[in-house]
Amino acid sequence: DSGVTQTPKHLITATGQRVTLRCSPRSGDLSVYWYQQSLDQGLQFLIQYYNGEERAKGNILERFSAQQFPDLHSELNLSSLELGDSALYFCASSVVPSSGNRGEQFFGPGTRLTVL
Amino acid sequence: GNSVTQMEGPVTLSEEAFLTINCTYTATGYPSLFWYVQYPGEGLQLLLKATKADDKGSNKGFEATYRKETTSFHLEKGSVQVSDSAVYFCALTLETGGFKTIFGAGTRLFVKA
């Protein structure tokens, strides 16, 4: 158990809909990362937050957005869903900055999104 | 730019065989290097890491050495088990205004009994 929790575990929805994925980082971790893992694209970095502020952006679509709240949990919002958005969405957290771990990330179990 | 390249899978081995999964990287600055493992149905978990040149990371019989001269971080294990079947990801982290991590595409390993 990494200490990172994600809800829901599974989500099935229809094209055009909007969903929200939730992540709670490990206790003490200030940074949260979102990744998308699909069969054809591998593991794609979407976005990173640090202590409530956006820190880095990867291949995140405009239809997707995220935020990190004062209690450090994060939500990833996916809207106008398409079939191709079906994937595993992982959240990870890390202690940033830290002289000890040099960027090691702890991953949650993921949310499997199926768009029908 | 910064990138990580791993050997393509799947890699299929018999139990007790020797494993090598190649990983090379391109990075500006001095990255830390990681191997993560993803077992079926689970999230990624850190397998081992190395934070500077010539460091050797090791865990559960797996080893990898940070080779700056060849920009490589190959994963090795002397004798694989069926339970090692998983997807292995090589990754680098750069401290550029926050830690930015880049993952390789992953290499799927199948170990047959």
Interface residues (C-beta under 8 A of the other chain):
Chain A: S2 V4 S31 Y33 G42 L43 F45 Q48 Y50 R55 A56 F90 A92 S94 V96 P97 R102 G103 E104 Q105 F106 F107 G108 P109 G110
Chain B: S32 F34 Y36 E42 G43 L44 Q45 L46 K49 T51 F89 T93 L94 E95 G97 G98 F99 K100 T101 I102 F103 A105 G106
